[in-house]
Amino acid sequence: MKDTQIKKLIETEKKRQKKVVNLIASENYVSKDVLEALGSELTNKYAEGYPGKRYYGGNEIVDKIESVCIERALKLFKLDPTEWHVNVQALSGSPANLAVYTALIPPKKIVLPGADNAEVLVPSKIMGMSLDHGGHLTHGHKVSATGKFWIQVPYGLDATTEMINYDLLRELAIKEKPAIIVAGFTAYPRRIDWAMMREIADAAEALLMVDMSHIAGLVAGGAYPAPFPYADIVTTTTHKTLRGPRSALIFVKRDARELDKKIDRAVFPGLQGGPHENQIAAVAVALKEASSLNFKKYADQVVKNATVLATELHARGWRLISGGTDSHLILIDTWNDGKKNEKGAGGVSGKDASDALEKSGIIVNKNAIPFDVRPPADPSGIRIGTAAETTRGRKEKDFKMIAKKIDETLRKVSGATAHTGKK
Ligand SMILES: Cc1ncc(COP(=O)(O)O)c(C=O)c1O
């Protein structure tokens, strides 16, 4: 690379990535092949439209590439192409979710009674897990476009179990009648009962969308139950446990409702122009990698590693949200109401915990915990995940060492910062 300034920065970032223990639950390390596809000449090509129906010439090759990506995506998740469609053009997870709402639950036109028959637009309701209980911004949170142009009906976790209370969820869904229910999370460590979510969506006459961004790799590898038998739409990022480039997939059922056509139109021309074919090629490469036996072993190992990490941290006295994990993700209440418990764990804010861990070479993110009384900028917990370090070959014994280091580091900051505990 001739641009020495950027070259140097990339080299420095590469070194940083190698040096740290990366426990960011949404990150991973892609293969050289994925990087090669991303950095290829495909980036030069404009290809507005879909394979076989483009608005530019010269698309013979990229049509093949996009078709391969579509085939691989359906095959990886064992979907029959006559029953499921997948759109591979969404640029990332947030635009993918926005495309679903734009396509399927646009504002309703209501004619006002009166002489001039004026029309008003009434926003539809998105029922999603609230951000501070583990949902994502794009599940209808007010700071996201999905909360500005739609109305969020937030659902939360049970205060005792810190898991989804399906009875309460059903009651709320039937009362509020959302147009769509979103099942999925960014910081919930447990399995979701997809069949129950379907039942609730049917009772409320709502569409069921699953956002499996965090767990797509685990689903592909058979280490987390697949949502496809129950959902109308499944969205996912491709860069977390699935270990691909930054991108997204939108799976949608093919049936008389023609949701698939609406989704395609919402992505292009609704929200985007030319698809990033280099990114699509890199996704195709990652999907092939994820269909291997090695990837299945990887997905199993990710969950085994998270289980060991959770068990070790719990044994050392740290309070885990919901008591543990069924996935790659663990949420730790480092604050513990500002007090150390009988094992001497607790009393560290999420920000202090994350800063201290970073100084000792462990990268995590601070995170709100359910019913958090602290402010989002310095919440009560941290979120950790095992996907990235498992890619580097780390096994249970390594995660025992990581748990020990986390524990030792947090104990050193324990009690160092007082906070009122008020929002
Ligand atoms: C569940 C979920 N959905 C959507 C997204 C958004 O993805 P992106 O950052 O690619 O826009 C994320 C990202 O963290 C996520 O966790």
The ligand as an SDF file (V2000), in Angstrom:
LIG
                    3D

 16 16  0  0  0  0  0  0  0  0999 V2000
  -29.3670   -8.2460   17.6340 C   0  0  0  0  0  0  0  0  0  0  0  0
  -28.7130   -7.2260   16.7540 C   0  0  0  0  0  0  0  0  0  0  0  0
  -29.3770   -6.7640   15.6970 N   0  0  0  0  0  0  0  0  0  0  0  0
  -28.8450   -5.8420   14.8790 C   0  0  0  0  0  0  0  0  0  0  0  0
  -27.5930   -5.3410   15.0920 C   0  0  0  0  0  0  0  0  0  0  0  0
  -27.0860   -4.2490   14.2110 C   0  0  0  0  0  0  0  0  0  0  0  0
  -26.0450   -4.6350   13.4150 O   0  0  0  0  0  0  0  0  0  0  0  0
  -25.0650   -3.5670   12.7310 P   0  0  0  0  0  0  0  0  0  0  0  0
  -24.1580   -3.0770   13.8000 O   0  0  0  0  0  0  0  0  0  0  0  0
  -24.3970   -4.3810   11.6740 O   0  0  0  0  0  0  0  0  0  0  0  0
  -25.9160   -2.4780   12.1520 O   0  0  0  0  0  0  0  0  0  0  0  0
  -26.8510   -5.7990   16.1810 C   0  0  0  0  0  0  0  0  0  0  0  0
  -25.5060   -5.2520   16.4290 C   0  0  0  0  0  0  0  0  0  0  0  0
  -24.9330   -5.2930   17.4500 O   0  0  0  0  0  0  0  0  0  0  0  0
  -27.4290   -6.7680   17.0430 C   0  0  0  0  0  0  0  0  0  0  0  0
  -26.7920   -7.2160   18.1250 O   0  0  0  0  0  0  0  0  0  0  0  0
  1  2  1  0
  2  3  1  0
  2 15  2  0
  3  4  2  0
  4  5  1  0
  5  6  1  0
  5 12  2  0
  6  7  1  0
  7  8  1  0
  8  9  2  0
  8 10  1  0
  8 11  1  0
 12 13  1  0
 12 15  1  0
 13 14  2  0
 15 16  1  0
M  END
$$$$
